Structure formats: C-alpha cells, structure tokens
Amino acid sequence: MSPRPVQSAEHRVLGRAVRETRARRLLSQERLGFTSGLHRNYIGAIERGEINPTFRILLQLSDGLTLPLSELFALYEQRRQETG
C-alpha cells in the first residue's frame, strides 16, 4: 500500500510558492530537478502539495532556484495570508 498524499492547505501553498518561483525563473520541472538534484516527478509532487519536503529538500530547492530559503518562506507566508 502506498502512502497517502499529504494534500494539506499548507503544503498546497508551499507548492504554489515553488511553482511561481520556478515559472518566474523560466525553469521547467525537469530543469529545476536537475539543478536541485531532485527528480522532476518529485518537484511536481511538491508543487501539487502531495509531499512534505524535509529541510534538506527545501535547501536543495532553494539552491536550484538560486533563491535564499528565507525568500521562498516569505513567498509562502504571503500566499498563505492571501488564501486566508
């Protein structure tokens, strides 16, 4: 039996922040996966809010996005406030 996807509101908001940042940098999921050392399917699962990424994974994402982790968290906080 495979684990059930996370799909919490917080994970969806984090995924949206990652997706928006990736799109602004004109990166495909595949390219972000390559630059961050993660599989493109894993990037997609994060963007859909299906995975609870570890701190290490978040660091890899921020490196791949060439963005300080604090800025990714700031965008997360901004999007979270917008969704109420």
Biopython code that builds the backbone (N, CA, C, O; Angstrom):
import numpy as np
from Bio.PDB.StructureBuilder import StructureBuilder

atoms = [
    (1, "MET", "N", (0.845, -1.175, 0.000)),
    (1, "MET", "CA", (0.000, 0.000, 0.000)),
    (1, "MET", "C", (0.890, 1.238, 0.000)),
    (1, "MET", "O", (1.800, 1.346, 0.822)),
    (2, "SER", "N", (0.638, 2.166, -0.911)),
    (2, "SER", "CA", (1.464, 3.369, -0.992)),
    (2, "SER", "C", (0.957, 4.423, -0.008)),
    (2, "SER", "O", (-0.227, 4.450, 0.329)),
    (3, "PRO", "N", (1.870, 5.298, 0.455)),
    (3, "PRO", "CA", (1.452, 6.320, 1.414)),
    (3, "PRO", "C", (0.459, 7.289, 0.781)),
    (3, "PRO", "O", (0.535, 7.587, -0.411)),
    (4, "ARG", "N", (-0.454, 7.766, 1.582)),
    (4, "ARG", "CA", (-1.457, 8.720, 1.126)),
    (4, "ARG", "C", (-0.817, 10.096, 0.957)),
    (4, "ARG", "O", (-0.047, 10.517, 1.820)),
    (5, "PRO", "N", (-1.113, 10.801, -0.121)),
    (5, "PRO", "CA", (-0.545, 12.143, -0.307)),
    (5, "PRO", "C", (-0.950, 13.072, 0.832)),
    (5, "PRO", "O", (-2.018, 12.920, 1.426)),
    (6, "VAL", "N", (-0.083, 14.032, 1.126)),
    (6, "VAL", "CA", (-0.301, 14.967, 2.227)),
    (6, "VAL", "C", (-1.496, 15.863, 1.935)),
    (6, "VAL", "O", (-2.470, 15.852, 2.687)),
    (7, "GLN", "N", (-1.440, 16.627, 0.874)),
    (7, "GLN", "CA", (-2.529, 17.486, 0.409)),
    (7, "GLN", "C", (-3.130, 18.405, 1.473)),
    (7, "GLN", "O", (-4.337, 18.645, 1.441)),
    (8, "SER", "N", (-2.350, 18.923, 2.403)),
    (8, "SER", "CA", (-2.869, 19.901, 3.358)),
    (8, "SER", "C", (-2.835, 21.274, 2.692)),
    (8, "SER", "O", (-2.145, 21.476, 1.693)),
    (9, "ALA", "N", (-3.579, 22.199, 3.253)),
    (9, "ALA", "CA", (-3.600, 23.563, 2.711)),
    (9, "ALA", "C", (-2.196, 24.167, 2.738)),
    (9, "ALA", "O", (-1.803, 24.864, 1.803)),
    (10, "GLU", "N", (-1.452, 23.908, 3.788)),
    (10, "GLU", "CA", (-0.102, 24.461, 3.905)),
    (10, "GLU", "C", (0.818, 23.904, 2.825)),
    (10, "GLU", "O", (1.632, 24.634, 2.259)),
    (11, "HIS", "N", (0.690, 22.618, 2.543)),
    (11, "HIS", "CA", (1.538, 22.012, 1.525)),
    (11, "HIS", "C", (1.175, 22.521, 0.129)),
    (11, "HIS", "O", (2.046, 22.697, -0.723)),
    (12, "ARG", "N", (-0.124, 22.757, -0.095)),
    (12, "ARG", "CA", (-0.535, 23.329, -1.387)),
    (12, "ARG", "C", (-0.001, 24.744, -1.555)),
    (12, "ARG", "O", (0.411, 25.121, -2.652)),
    (13, "VAL", "N", (-0.002, 25.531, -0.486)),
    (13, "VAL", "CA", (0.521, 26.903, -0.545)),
    (13, "VAL", "C", (2.030, 26.874, -0.796)),
    (13, "VAL", "O", (2.537, 27.657, -1.599)),
    (14, "LEU", "N", (2.744, 25.986, -0.124)),
    (14, "LEU", "CA", (4.181, 25.851, -0.365)),
    (14, "LEU", "C", (4.425, 25.459, -1.818)),
    (14, "LEU", "O", (5.311, 26.008, -2.473)),
    (15, "GLY", "N", (3.644, 24.516, -2.316)),
    (15, "GLY", "CA", (3.780, 24.102, -3.701)),
    (15, "GLY", "C", (3.544, 25.236, -4.665)),
    (15, "GLY", "O", (4.248, 25.369, -5.666)),
    (16, "ARG", "N", (2.558, 26.054, -4.367)),
    (16, "ARG", "CA", (2.283, 27.222, -5.217)),
    (16, "ARG", "C", (3.468, 28.190, -5.218)),
    (16, "ARG", "O", (3.825, 28.740, -6.260)),
    (17, "ALA", "N", (4.070, 28.393, -4.055)),
    (17, "ALA", "CA", (5.234, 29.281, -3.964)),
    (17, "ALA", "C", (6.396, 28.740, -4.792)),
    (17, "ALA", "O", (7.079, 29.501, -5.478)),
    (18, "VAL", "N", (6.621, 27.432, -4.730)),
    (18, "VAL", "CA", (7.693, 26.815, -5.521)),
    (18, "VAL", "C", (7.375, 26.953, -7.005)),
    (18, "VAL", "O", (8.241, 27.341, -7.788)),
    (19, "ARG", "N", (6.139, 26.637, -7.401)),
    (19, "ARG", "CA", (5.740, 26.706, -8.807)),
    (19, "ARG", "C", (5.880, 28.128, -9.360)),
    (19, "ARG", "O", (6.405, 28.322, -10.456)),
    (20, "GLU", "N", (5.412, 29.118, -8.600)),
    (20, "GLU", "CA", (5.504, 30.511, -9.050)),
    (20, "GLU", "C", (6.960, 30.946, -9.213)),
    (20, "GLU", "O", (7.315, 31.602, -10.192)),
    (21, "THR", "N", (7.784, 30.578, -8.260)),
    (21, "THR", "CA", (9.201, 30.945, -8.328)),
    (21, "THR", "C", (9.865, 30.275, -9.524)),
    (21, "THR", "O", (10.622, 30.912, -10.257)),
    (22, "ARG", "N", (9.584, 29.003, -9.719)),
    (22, "ARG", "CA", (10.151, 28.267, -10.856)),
    (22, "ARG", "C", (9.712, 28.905, -12.178)),
    (22, "ARG", "O", (10.521, 29.070, -13.090)),
    (23, "ALA", "N", (8.442, 29.256, -12.273)),
    (23, "ALA", "CA", (7.920, 29.858, -13.510)),
    (23, "ALA", "C", (8.544, 31.228, -13.767)),
    (23, "ALA", "O", (8.871, 31.560, -14.906)),
    (24, "ARG", "N", (8.707, 32.017, -12.715)),
    (24, "ARG", "CA", (9.344, 33.343, -12.884)),
    (24, "ARG", "C", (10.776, 33.223, -13.371)),
    (24, "ARG", "O", (11.282, 34.105, -14.063)),
    (25, "ARG", "N", (11.419, 32.135, -13.010)),
    (25, "ARG", "CA", (12.797, 31.910, -13.441)),
    (25, "ARG", "C", (12.861, 31.144, -14.771)),
    (25, "ARG", "O", (13.937, 30.776, -15.242)),
    (26, "LEU", "N", (11.684, 30.917, -15.358)),
    (26, "LEU", "CA", (11.571, 30.248, -16.661)),
    (26, "LEU", "C", (12.223, 28.866, -16.652)),
    (26, "LEU", "O", (12.875, 28.465, -17.616)),
    (27, "LEU", "N", (12.034, 28.149, -15.548)),
    (27, "LEU", "CA", (12.580, 26.800, -15.408)),
    (27, "LEU", "C", (11.468, 25.778, -15.572)),
    (27, "LEU", "O", (10.364, 25.970, -15.062)),
    (28, "SER", "N", (11.747, 24.710, -16.269)),
    (28, "SER", "CA", (10.826, 23.579, -16.305)),
    (28, "SER", "C", (11.028, 22.775, -15.021)),
    (28, "SER", "O", (12.020, 22.953, -14.313)),
    (29, "GLN", "N", (10.079, 21.891, -14.731)),
    (29, "GLN", "CA", (10.258, 21.000, -13.582)),
    (29, "GLN", "C", (11.497, 20.143, -13.780)),
    (29, "GLN", "O", (12.232, 19.865, -12.832)),
    (30, "GLU", "N", (11.717, 19.733, -15.006)),
    (30, "GLU", "CA", (12.890, 18.906, -15.298)),
    (30, "GLU", "C", (14.184, 19.672, -15.027)),
    (30, "GLU", "O", (15.112, 19.130, -14.427)),
    (31, "ARG", "N", (14.248, 20.917, -15.462)),
    (31, "ARG", "CA", (15.463, 21.722, -15.255)),
    (31, "ARG", "C", (15.686, 21.999, -13.767)),
    (31, "ARG", "O", (16.810, 21.907, -13.275)),
    (32, "LEU", "N", (14.603, 22.341, -13.050)),
    (32, "LEU", "CA", (14.735, 22.570, -11.611)),
    (32, "LEU", "C", (15.174, 21.287, -10.916)),
    (32, "LEU", "O", (15.993, 21.319, -9.997)),
    (33, "GLY", "N", (14.634, 20.174, -11.353)),
    (33, "GLY", "CA", (15.064, 18.904, -10.787)),
    (33, "GLY", "C", (16.544, 18.674, -10.986)),
    (33, "GLY", "O", (17.242, 18.241, -10.069)),
    (34, "PHE", "N", (17.027, 18.964, -12.186)),
    (34, "PHE", "CA", (18.449, 18.790, -12.480)),
    (34, "PHE", "C", (19.304, 19.712, -11.621)),
    (34, "PHE", "O", (20.290, 19.271, -11.031)),
    (35, "THR", "N", (18.933, 20.998, -11.544)),
    (35, "THR", "CA", (19.757, 21.956, -10.802)),
    (35, "THR", "C", (19.687, 21.755, -9.293)),
    (35, "THR", "O", (20.596, 22.157, -8.567)),
    (36, "SER", "N", (18.606, 21.129, -8.819)),
    (36, "SER", "CA", (18.478, 20.913, -7.374)),
    (36, "SER", "C", (18.833, 19.488, -6.952)),
    (36, "SER", "O", (18.882, 19.185, -5.760)),
    (37, "GLY", "N", (19.076, 18.624, -7.919)),
    (37, "GLY", "CA", (19.416, 17.243, -7.598)),
    (37, "GLY", "C", (18.208, 16.400, -7.209)),
    (37, "GLY", "O", (18.341, 15.398, -6.506)),
    (38, "LEU", "N", (17.030, 16.812, -7.670)),
    (38, "LEU", "CA", (15.799, 16.089, -7.374)),
    (38, "LEU", "C", (15.163, 15.629, -8.683)),
    (38, "LEU", "O", (15.412, 16.214, -9.736)),
    (39, "HIS", "N", (14.354, 14.595, -8.618)),
    (39, "HIS", "CA", (13.671, 14.115, -9.818)),
    (39, "HIS", "C", (12.525, 15.064, -10.164)),
    (39, "HIS", "O", (11.887, 15.620, -9.271)),
    (40, "ARG", "N", (12.266, 15.247, -11.447)),
    (40, "ARG", "CA", (11.205, 16.165, -11.879)),
    (40, "ARG", "C", (9.845, 15.751, -11.336)),
    (40, "ARG", "O", (9.009, 16.608, -11.048)),
    (41, "ASN", "N", (9.612, 14.448, -11.191)),
    (41, "ASN", "CA", (8.341, 13.991, -10.616)),
    (41, "ASN", "C", (8.213, 14.413, -9.155)),
    (41, "ASN", "O", (7.114, 14.690, -8.676)),
    (42, "TYR", "N", (9.342, 14.460, -8.454)),
    (42, "TYR", "CA", (9.347, 14.890, -7.058)),
    (42, "TYR", "C", (9.021, 16.384, -6.988)),
    (42, "TYR", "O", (8.278, 16.822, -6.110)),
    (43, "ILE", "N", (9.579, 17.156, -7.915)),
    (43, "ILE", "CA", (9.276, 18.598, -7.989)),
    (43, "ILE", "C", (7.775, 18.779, -8.200)),
    (43, "ILE", "O", (7.138, 19.585, -7.522)),
    (44, "GLY", "N", (7.218, 18.024, -9.141)),
    (44, "GLY", "CA", (5.777, 18.111, -9.408)),
    (44, "GLY", "C", (4.938, 17.765, -8.190)),
    (44, "GLY", "O", (3.933, 18.422, -7.919)),
    (45, "ALA", "N", (5.343, 16.743, -7.459)),
    (45, "ALA", "CA", (4.604, 16.345, -6.258)),
    (45, "ALA", "C", (4.665, 17.433, -5.188)),
    (45, "ALA", "O", (3.683, 17.664, -4.482)),
    (46, "ILE", "N", (5.796, 18.091, -5.068)),
    (46, "ILE", "CA", (5.909, 19.215, -4.121)),
    (46, "ILE", "C", (4.973, 20.333, -4.558)),
    (46, "ILE", "O", (4.244, 20.895, -3.741)),
    (47, "GLU", "N", (4.994, 20.656, -5.848)),
    (47, "GLU", "CA", (4.165, 21.742, -6.359)),
    (47, "GLU", "C", (2.669, 21.446, -6.198)),
    (47, "GLU", "O", (1.871, 22.374, -6.060)),
    (48, "ARG", "N", (2.290, 20.193, -6.216)),
    (48, "ARG", "CA", (0.881, 19.814, -6.027)),
    (48, "ARG", "C", (0.517, 19.652, -4.551)),
    (48, "ARG", "O", (-0.644, 19.396, -4.233)),
    (49, "GLY", "N", (1.473, 19.796, -3.658)),
    (49, "GLY", "CA", (1.218, 19.667, -2.227)),
    (49, "GLY", "C", (1.065, 18.239, -1.765)),
    (49, "GLY", "O", (0.452, 17.983, -0.729)),
    (50, "GLU", "N", (1.617, 17.300, -2.523)),
    (50, "GLU", "CA", (1.471, 15.883, -2.201)),
    (50, "GLU", "C", (2.571, 15.347, -1.286)),
    (50, "GLU", "O", (2.470, 14.232, -0.775)),
    (51, "ILE", "N", (3.605, 16.132, -1.085)),
    (51, "ILE", "CA", (4.770, 15.675, -0.325)),
    (51, "ILE", "C", (5.084, 16.689, 0.766)),
    (51, "ILE", "O", (4.914, 17.894, 0.580)),
    (52, "ASN", "N", (5.539, 16.191, 1.890)),
    (52, "ASN", "CA", (6.010, 17.028, 2.979)),
    (52, "ASN", "C", (7.537, 17.056, 2.877)),
    (52, "ASN", "O", (8.202, 16.185, 3.439)),
    (53, "PRO", "N", (8.109, 18.049, 2.165)),
    (53, "PRO", "CA", (9.559, 18.046, 1.952)),
    (53, "PRO", "C", (10.324, 18.311, 3.246)),
    (53, "PRO", "O", (9.901, 19.102, 4.089)),
    (54, "THR", "N", (11.443, 17.638, 3.378)),
    (54, "THR", "CA", (12.306, 17.855, 4.537)),
    (54, "THR", "C", (13.064, 19.172, 4.376)),
    (54, "THR", "O", (13.066, 19.788, 3.310)),
    (55, "PHE", "N", (13.695, 19.571, 5.447)),
    (55, "PHE", "CA", (14.519, 20.781, 5.413)),
    (55, "PHE", "C", (15.621, 20.650, 4.363)),
    (55, "PHE", "O", (15.904, 21.600, 3.634)),
    (56, "ARG", "N", (16.231, 19.492, 4.288)),
    (56, "ARG", "CA", (17.289, 19.265, 3.303)),
    (56, "ARG", "C", (16.762, 19.434, 1.881)),
    (56, "ARG", "O", (17.435, 20.026, 1.038)),
    (57, "ILE", "N", (15.568, 18.922, 1.612)),
    (57, "ILE", "CA", (14.956, 19.058, 0.290)),
    (57, "ILE", "C", (14.664, 20.532, 0.002)),
    (57, "ILE", "O", (14.894, 21.005, -1.111)),
    (58, "LEU", "N", (14.163, 21.253, 0.996)),
    (58, "LEU", "CA", (13.902, 22.684, 0.808)),
    (58, "LEU", "C", (15.187, 23.450, 0.498)),
    (58, "LEU", "O", (15.187, 24.374, -0.315)),
    (59, "LEU", "N", (16.281, 23.058, 1.150)),
    (59, "LEU", "CA", (17.570, 23.686, 0.842)),
    (59, "LEU", "C", (17.988, 23.388, -0.594)),
    (59, "LEU", "O", (18.486, 24.272, -1.290)),
    (60, "GLN", "N", (17.789, 22.152, -1.042)),
    (60, "GLN", "CA", (18.125, 21.795, -2.417)),
    (60, "GLN", "C", (17.266, 22.589, -3.401)),
    (60, "GLN", "O", (17.759, 23.050, -4.431)),
    (61, "LEU", "N", (15.993, 22.745, -3.083)),
    (61, "LEU", "CA", (15.109, 23.536, -3.945)),
    (61, "LEU", "C", (15.566, 24.984, -4.029)),
    (61, "LEU", "O", (15.629, 25.562, -5.114)),
    (62, "SER", "N", (15.881, 25.561, -2.889)),
    (62, "SER", "CA", (16.310, 26.966, -2.902)),
    (62, "SER", "C", (17.611, 27.128, -3.677)),
    (62, "SER", "O", (17.796, 28.131, -4.366)),
    (63, "ASP", "N", (18.513, 26.158, -3.575)),
    (63, "ASP", "CA", (19.739, 26.204, -4.380)),
    (63, "ASP", "C", (19.404, 26.120, -5.864)),
    (63, "ASP", "O", (19.939, 26.881, -6.670)),
    (64, "GLY", "N", (18.519, 25.197, -6.223)),
    (64, "GLY", "CA", (18.137, 25.034, -7.618)),
    (64, "GLY", "C", (17.428, 26.249, -8.180)),
    (64, "GLY", "O", (17.528, 26.538, -9.372)),
    (65, "LEU", "N", (16.710, 26.961, -7.322)),
    (65, "LEU", "CA", (16.001, 28.172, -7.733)),
    (65, "LEU", "C", (16.891, 29.411, -7.639)),
    (65, "LEU", "O", (16.468, 30.506, -8.010)),
    (66, "THR", "N", (18.118, 29.246, -7.146)),
    (66, "THR", "CA", (19.035, 30.360, -6.849)),
    (66, "THR", "C", (18.306, 31.451, -6.062)),
    (66, "THR", "O", (18.279, 32.624, -6.433)),
    (67, "LEU", "N", (17.722, 30.996, -4.962)),
    (67, "LEU", "CA", (16.906, 31.853, -4.124)),
    (67, "LEU", "C", (17.180, 31.503, -2.672)),
    (67, "LEU", "O", (17.156, 30.325, -2.318)),
    (68, "PRO", "N", (17.439, 32.488, -1.821)),
    (68, "PRO", "CA", (17.591, 32.156, -0.397)),
    (68, "PRO", "C", (16.323, 31.503, 0.133)),
    (68, "PRO", "O", (15.216, 31.897, -0.233)),
    (69, "LEU", "N", (16.481, 30.524, 0.979)),
    (69, "LEU", "CA", (15.339, 29.824, 1.542)),
    (69, "LEU", "C", (14.394, 30.804, 2.239)),
    (69, "LEU", "O", (13.178, 30.615, 2.221)),
    (70, "SER", "N", (14.945, 31.835, 2.844)),
    (70, "SER", "CA", (14.103, 32.828, 3.528)),
    (70, "SER", "C", (13.139, 33.502, 2.551)),
    (70, "SER", "O", (12.016, 33.833, 2.931)),
    (71, "GLU", "N", (13.554, 33.708, 1.312)),
    (71, "GLU", "CA", (12.665, 34.325, 0.321)),
    (71, "GLU", "C", (11.559, 33.362, -0.102)),
    (71, "GLU", "O", (10.426, 33.781, -0.340)),
    (72, "LEU", "N", (11.881, 32.090, -0.193)),
    (72, "LEU", "CA", (10.854, 31.097, -0.510)),
    (72, "LEU", "C", (9.825, 31.050, 0.625)),
    (72, "LEU", "O", (8.623, 30.972, 0.372)),
    (73, "PHE", "N", (10.294, 31.098, 1.867)),
    (73, "PHE", "CA", (9.385, 31.111, 3.010)),
    (73, "PHE", "C", (8.569, 32.399, 3.048)),
    (73, "PHE", "O", (7.393, 32.376, 3.414)),
    (74, "ALA", "N", (9.181, 33.520, 2.674)),
    (74, "ALA", "CA", (8.450, 34.792, 2.638)),
    (74, "ALA", "C", (7.311, 34.724, 1.612)),
    (74, "ALA", "O", (6.208, 35.204, 1.875)),
    (75, "LEU", "N", (7.578, 34.135, 0.458)),
    (75, "LEU", "CA", (6.535, 33.976, -0.553)),
    (75, "LEU", "C", (5.449, 33.031, -0.045)),
    (75, "LEU", "O", (4.261, 33.266, -0.266)),
    (76, "TYR", "N", (5.858, 31.966, 0.634)),
    (76, "TYR", "CA", (4.895, 31.051, 1.243)),
    (76, "TYR", "C", (3.984, 31.816, 2.205)),
    (76, "TYR", "O", (2.763, 31.672, 2.144)),
    (77, "GLU", "N", (4.559, 32.620, 3.084)),
    (77, "GLU", "CA", (3.786, 33.381, 4.056)),
    (77, "GLU", "C", (2.827, 34.347, 3.351)),
    (77, "GLU", "O", (1.672, 34.486, 3.755)),
    (78, "GLN", "N", (3.302, 34.997, 2.319)),
    (78, "GLN", "CA", (2.467, 35.930, 1.558)),
    (78, "GLN", "C", (1.277, 35.199, 0.941)),
    (78, "GLN", "O", (0.143, 35.663, 1.053)),
    (79, "ARG", "N", (1.521, 34.072, 0.299)),
    (79, "ARG", "CA", (0.446, 33.300, -0.335)),
    (79, "ARG", "C", (-0.512, 32.730, 0.707)),
    (79, "ARG", "O", (-1.716, 32.638, 0.467)),
    (80, "ARG", "N", (0.017, 32.354, 1.845)),
    (80, "ARG", "CA", (-0.828, 31.798, 2.908)),
    (80, "ARG", "C", (-1.791, 32.859, 3.437)),
    (80, "ARG", "O", (-2.951, 32.558, 3.717)),
    (81, "GLN", "N", (-1.321, 34.088, 3.574)),
    (81, "GLN", "CA", (-2.182, 35.181, 4.028)),
    (81, "GLN", "C", (-3.251, 35.496, 2.995)),
    (81, "GLN", "O", (-4.377, 35.845, 3.350)),
    (82, "GLU", "N", (-2.906, 35.377, 1.723)),
    (82, "GLU", "CA", (-3.868, 35.659, 0.653)),
    (82, "GLU", "C", (-5.007, 34.649, 0.631)),
    (82, "GLU", "O", (-6.145, 34.988, 0.307)),
    (83, "THR", "N", (-4.689, 33.403, 0.979)),
    (83, "THR", "CA", (-5.717, 32.362, 0.939)),
    (83, "THR", "C", (-6.524, 32.298, 2.228)),
    (83, "THR", "O", (-7.525, 31.587, 2.312)),
    (84, "GLY", "N", (-6.079, 33.046, 3.230)),
    (84, "GLY", "CA", (-6.855, 33.159, 4.462)),
    (84, "GLY", "C", (-6.627, 32.049, 5.386)),
    (84, "GLY", "O", (-7.217, 32.015, 6.466)),
]
sb = StructureBuilder()
sb.init_structure("model")
sb.init_model(0)
sb.init_chain("A")
sb.init_seg("    ")
for serial, (resi, resn, name, xyz) in enumerate(atoms, 1):
    if name == "N":
        sb.init_residue(resn, " ", resi, " ")
    sb.init_atom(name, np.array(xyz, "f"), 0.0, 1.0, " ", f" {name:<3s}", serial, name[0])
structure = sb.get_structure()
